[in-house]
Amino acid sequence: MTLKVAIAGGGIGGLAAALALARTGQQVELFEKATTFTEIGAGIQLGPNVTRILQGWGALDALSRLATRPDRLQVRSATTGGVLGELRLGNAMAARYGAPYLTLHRADLHGVLLHGVQQTAAVLHTDCEVQSFEQTLPMVSVQTHLGKQQADFLLGADGLWSHTRAQLLGDGLPHRTGHLAYRALIKQTDLPERLRSQNVTAWLGPKMHAVQYPVRGGEWLNIVVFVHGDVPEDFQNWDHGANAADLTSHLTDGYTPLQDLVQAMTGWRLWVMHDRPAMLGASQHTQGRVALLGDAAHPMRPYLAQGAGMAIEDAAELGLALKEATPQDVPAALQRYAAKRWQRNARVQARALRNGYIFHATGPMRWGRDAAMKLMGERLLDMPWLYGYQQST
């Protein structure tokens, strides 16, 4: 007996869940409020904990053709340009964890997942938002623009401002972090040769940090610069226009190597960063026949490069939990999913928050960070607990 699944949201998390569930034979119906399936954003990093899952879904080959496989992560001082530490990626990371470390454009990941879902029997709706739901013991009734739909369970994968979460948990809106993200993409051939790169570089400075890496087979360079600040108006419209002058006002004259790159980039966008506290229990992942996934459940600061990764891990675990479930089993199966996921997601949320304090350190804490990085670079940067994650069987 298969389950009828309703999914709210067609971003990376929603499509990953649709693929994971459809692969096990579930009847999936996905509702996306946008008129087309698109992904807003720029670059994304996927560690071996994520690419291992994509490999199991048969999506890694297609993704690898669009991605870049950098040889190393290099941490540098934003003020001096000096190298603080390195982590081997490339063949070393793949050998250590059995899957590669990739950098790519978010739209490319979204497109590969969408193509995978389209090869299944899943039904996809655009311009159709899940507005509300009602739970009963045997089913959940989902209200959309198409009318009411009956399902065995509803998955809220509708992102940071999730309507599903608002009705399920009623715990208010995400809060602004006081950090801003400036993002830009540029063709590497449009940069001076000395600014081009095929590796990941993290620049650490007082009250800021930046990350750059190649995407789209190495032909483009993605950069994001995180600074302290806020934007008082239109905070839910998180994608704003910006320019290099806006960003350089946050950087001192001592940031010469990074300033050169910032000045050379064009098309800057400004994002206002939001998050929620780390998860406190399984009840924040699921209640009854409604479950949450990805940013709807555990939005996190991007300082561990694992936001999309945790959504894909969620999707894989959800697919396993529901694989053998009957309609009557659904609440218990969703509880197993929540029990498997909430503590790991809470740990990643907390570690990402901690990284922000470390990356933006000032004074003696900054000096200690730099000294430790120079002494134990790879030991500090490698995270077996994160990259070696294996989903349950």
C-alpha positions in Angstrom: 0.0 0.0 0.0 1.4 3.4 -1.0 0.9 6.7 0.7 -0.5 9.8 -0.7 1.9 12.6 0.2 1.3 16.4 -0.2 4.5 18.6 -0.2 4.3 22.4 0.3 7.3 24.0 -1.5 9.3 23.2 -4.6 12.7 24.5 -3.5 15.7 22.2 -3.0 14.3 20.6 0.1 10.8 20.0 -1.3 12.2 18.5 -4.5 14.7 16.4 -2.6 11.8 15.0 -0.5 9.7 14.4 -3.6 12.5 12.4 -5.2 13.2 10.4 -2.0 9.5 9.5 -1.5 8.7 8.9 -5.1 11.6 6.5 -5.4 10.0 4.3 -2.8 6.7 4.3 -4.7 4.8 6.9 -2.7 2.1 9.0 -4.5 3.6 12.5 -4.3 1.8 15.7 -5.1 3.9 18.9 -4.7 2.6 22.4 -4.6 4.8 25.4 -5.4 3.5 28.9 -5.1 5.8 30.4 -7.8 4.6 30.4 -11.4 7.7 28.4 -12.4 10.2 26.2 -10.7 13.2 28.4 -10.1 15.9 28.7 -7.4 16.9 32.2 -6.1 20.5 32.5 -5.0 24.0 31.9 -6.1 26.6 29.4 -5.1 26.3 26.4 -2.8 28.8 24.0 -1.2 27.9 20.3 -0.8 30.0 18.1 1.5 30.4 14.3 1.2 27.5 13.8 3.7 25.2 15.2 1.0 26.9 14.0 -2.3 26.8 10.5 -0.8 23.0 10.7 -0.7 22.8 12.2 -4.2 24.9 9.4 -5.5 22.5 6.9 -4.0 19.7 8.6 -5.8 21.5 8.4 -9.1 21.8 12.2 -9.4 25.5 12.7 -8.7 26.8 12.1 -12.3 24.5 14.8 -13.7 25.4 17.1 -10.9 29.1 16.6 -11.2 29.0 17.7 -14.9 27.7 21.1 -13.7 29.8 21.4 -10.5 33.4 22.1 -9.5 35.5 19.8 -7.4 38.0 22.1 -5.7 41.3 20.7 -4.5 41.4 22.6 -1.2 39.8 25.0 1.2 42.2 27.8 2.2 41.6 30.1 5.2 43.2 33.5 4.9 43.3 36.7 6.9 41.1 39.4 5.4 43.3 42.1 6.8 46.7 40.8 5.7 45.9 38.2 3.0 48.1 35.7 4.8 47.2 32.0 4.8 46.0 30.7 8.2 45.2 27.1 7.4 44.1 24.7 4.7 41.9 21.6 4.3 42.5 19.2 1.5 39.4 18.5 -0.6 39.4 16.9 -4.0 40.8 13.4 -4.1 41.7 13.5 -0.4 38.2 14.3 0.8 36.6 11.7 -1.6 39.0 9.0 -0.3 38.4 9.9 3.3 34.6 9.9 3.1 33.7 8.0 0.0 32.1 10.9 -1.8 33.3 14.2 -3.2 33.1 17.8 -2.0 31.4 20.0 -4.7 30.8 23.7 -5.3 28.1 24.7 -7.7 25.3 27.1 -8.5 22.1 26.6 -6.5 20.0 26.6 -9.7 22.1 23.7 -11.1 21.3 21.6 -8.0 17.7 22.6 -8.2 17.5 21.7 -11.9 19.0 18.2 -11.4 16.6 17.5 -8.5 13.7 18.8 -10.6 14.7 16.6 -13.6 14.9 13.6 -11.2 11.4 14.2 -9.9 10.0 14.6 -13.4 11.2 11.1 -14.2 8.9 9.7 -11.5 5.2 9.6 -11.2 5.1 12.6 -8.9 2.6 15.4 -9.7 4.0 18.9 -9.7 1.9 22.1 -9.4 3.1 25.6 -9.9 1.3 28.8 -9.0 -0.4 26.8 -6.3 0.3 27.5 -2.6 -0.7 25.4 0.4 -2.7 27.8 2.3 -3.8 25.8 5.3 -4.4 22.2 6.5 -6.7 20.3 8.9 -5.6 17.1 10.6 -7.9 14.2 11.5 -6.9 10.8 12.8 -6.9 9.0 9.4 -5.8 11.8 7.1 -4.8 15.5 6.6 -6.9 17.8 4.4 -4.8 20.4 2.5 -6.3 23.6 1.2 -4.7 25.0 -2.0 -5.9 27.2 -4.9 -7.1 24.0 -6.5 -9.4 23.3 -3.5 -9.1 20.7 -0.8 -6.7 17.8 -1.3 -6.7 14.7 0.9 -3.4 13.1 1.9 -1.9 10.6 4.3 0.5 13.3 5.4 1.6 16.9 4.6 5.3 17.8 4.4 6.1 21.5 5.0 9.2 22.3 2.9 8.1 25.9 2.3 11.2 27.6 3.6 12.1 30.2 6.1 8.7 31.9 6.1 6.8 28.6 6.2 3.0 28.9 6.4 2.9 25.2 7.4 5.2 25.9 10.4 3.1 28.9 11.4 0.0 26.8 11.6 1.6 23.7 13.1 3.8 25.4 15.8 2.6 28.9 16.0 6.0 30.0 17.3 6.3 33.4 15.5 8.5 34.7 12.8 12.3 34.0 12.3 14.4 36.8 13.7 17.0 39.0 12.1 20.5 38.0 13.0 22.1 41.5 12.6 24.2 40.1 9.8 24.0 41.0 6.1 25.2 38.9 3.2 26.5 40.5 0.0 26.6 38.0 -2.9 28.0 38.2 -6.4 28.8 36.0 -9.4 31.1 36.7 -12.2 32.7 34.9 -15.1 36.3 34.1 -14.2 37.5 35.4 -17.6 36.1 38.8 -16.6 38.5 38.9 -13.6 42.2 39.7 -13.7 44.1 36.4 -13.7 45.5 37.0 -10.2 41.9 37.1 -8.8 40.7 33.9 -10.4 40.5 30.7 -8.4 39.5 27.1 -8.6 39.5 26.5 -4.9 37.5 27.5 -1.8 38.8 30.5 0.1 37.5 31.8 3.4 38.6 35.3 4.4 38.3 36.0 8.2 38.3 39.5 9.6 37.0 41.5 12.6 33.2 41.4 12.5 33.1 40.0 9.0 34.1 37.1 6.8 33.9 36.2 3.1 33.8 33.0 1.2 34.7 32.5 -2.5 34.6 29.4 -4.7 34.2 28.4 -8.3 30.8 27.2 -9.8 29.5 25.9 -13.1 32.5 23.8 -14.0 34.9 26.5 -12.7 33.9 29.0 -15.3 32.3 31.4 -12.8 33.4 32.6 -9.4 30.9 33.0 -6.5 31.6 35.2 -3.5 29.6 36.1 -0.4 30.7 38.6 2.2 29.0 38.6 5.6 29.1 41.8 7.7 27.4 43.2 10.8 24.5 45.5 10.0 20.8 45.6 9.4 18.2 46.9 6.9 15.1 48.4 8.6 12.6 48.1 5.8 11.1 45.2 3.7 13.0 42.6 5.7 10.9 39.7 4.3 12.0 40.6 0.7 15.4 39.2 1.5 17.0 39.8 -2.0 18.0 43.5 -2.5 20.2 45.2 -5.0 23.5 46.4 -3.8 26.9 47.7 -5.1 30.5 47.5 -4.2 30.4 50.9 -2.5 27.8 49.6 0.0 30.0 46.7 0.8 33.3 48.5 1.0 31.9 50.9 3.6 32.0 47.8 6.0 35.6 47.1 5.2 38.6 49.1 6.4 41.5 50.2 4.3 43.6 47.3 5.6 41.5 44.7 3.7 43.5 45.3 0.5 43.6 41.7 -1.1 39.8 41.2 -0.4 39.0 44.8 -1.5 40.6 44.1 -4.9 38.3 41.2 -5.4 35.2 43.1 -4.2 35.9 46.0 -6.5 36.3 43.6 -9.5 33.0 41.9 -8.9 29.7 43.2 -10.4 26.0 42.5 -9.9 26.1 42.6 -6.1 22.9 41.5 -4.2 22.2 42.1 -0.5 20.4 39.5 1.7 19.2 40.2 5.2 20.1 37.2 7.3 17.4 35.5 9.5 17.4 32.3 11.6 15.7 30.5 14.5 17.2 29.0 17.7 18.5 25.5 17.5 15.8 22.8 17.6 14.6 21.7 21.1 12.9 18.5 20.3 11.3 16.1 17.8 8.0 18.0 18.1 9.5 20.8 16.1 9.9 18.4 13.2 6.5 16.7 13.2 3.1 16.6 14.9 0.5 14.0 13.9 0.4 13.8 10.1 2.3 17.0 9.4 6.1 17.2 9.2 8.6 19.9 8.5 11.8 19.8 6.5 14.8 22.0 5.8 14.5 25.7 6.5 10.8 25.3 7.6 12.1 23.2 10.5 15.6 24.4 11.2 16.8 27.6 9.4 20.4 28.2 10.2 23.2 30.6 9.6 25.2 29.7 6.5 28.5 29.5 8.4 28.9 25.8 8.1 27.7 25.6 4.5 25.1 23.0 5.4 21.6 24.6 5.0 20.7 22.8 1.8 22.7 19.8 3.0 20.5 19.3 6.1 17.4 19.6 3.9 18.7 16.8 1.7 19.6 14.7 4.7 16.1 15.2 6.0 14.6 14.1 2.7 16.7 10.9 2.7 15.7 10.0 6.3 12.1 10.8 5.6 12.1 8.5 2.6 13.5 5.6 4.7 11.1 6.2 7.6 8.0 6.1 5.3 9.3 3.3 3.0 7.3 0.5 4.6 4.6 2.6 6.3 0.9 2.1 5.8 -1.5 5.0 6.2 -2.2 4.0 9.7 1.5 3.9 10.5 2.2 7.5 9.3 2.2 9.4 12.6 4.6 6.8 14.1 6.8 6.8 11.0 7.0 10.6 11.1 8.0 10.4 14.7 10.9 8.1 13.8 12.0 10.6 11.1 11.9 13.4 13.7 13.8 11.4 16.3 16.5 10.6 13.8 16.9 14.2 12.6 16.2 16.8 15.3 19.4 16.4 17.3 21.7 16.4 14.3 20.0 19.5 12.9 20.2 21.2 16.3 23.9 20.4 16.4 24.5 21.9 13.0 22.5 25.0 13.8 24.5 25.5 17.0 27.8 24.9 15.3 27.0 27.3 12.5 26.1 30.0 15.1 29.4 29.3 16.9 31.4 29.6 13.7 30.0 33.1 13.2 31.5 34.2 16.5 34.8 32.5 15.7 35.0 33.9 12.1 34.1 37.4 13.2 36.3 37.5 16.3 38.1 40.6 17.5 41.0 41.3 19.9 42.6 38.4 21.8 40.0 35.9 20.6 41.0 36.7 17.0 44.7 36.3 17.7 44.1 32.9 19.4 42.0 31.8 16.5 44.6 32.6 14.0 47.4 31.0 16.0 45.3 27.8 16.5 44.5 27.7 12.7 48.2 28.0 11.8 49.1 25.2 14.2 46.3 22.8 13.6 44.6 23.9 10.3 43.4 20.6 8.9 42.5 19.1 12.2 40.3 22.1 13.0 38.7 22.4 9.5 37.9 18.7 9.0 34.7 17.5 10.6 34.2 13.7 10.6 31.0 14.0 12.7 29.6 16.1 9.8 31.0 14.7 6.6 31.0 11.1 7.7 27.3 11.0 8.5 25.5 7.9 7.4 21.7 7.8 7.2 19.9 4.9 8.9 19.0 1.7 7.0 
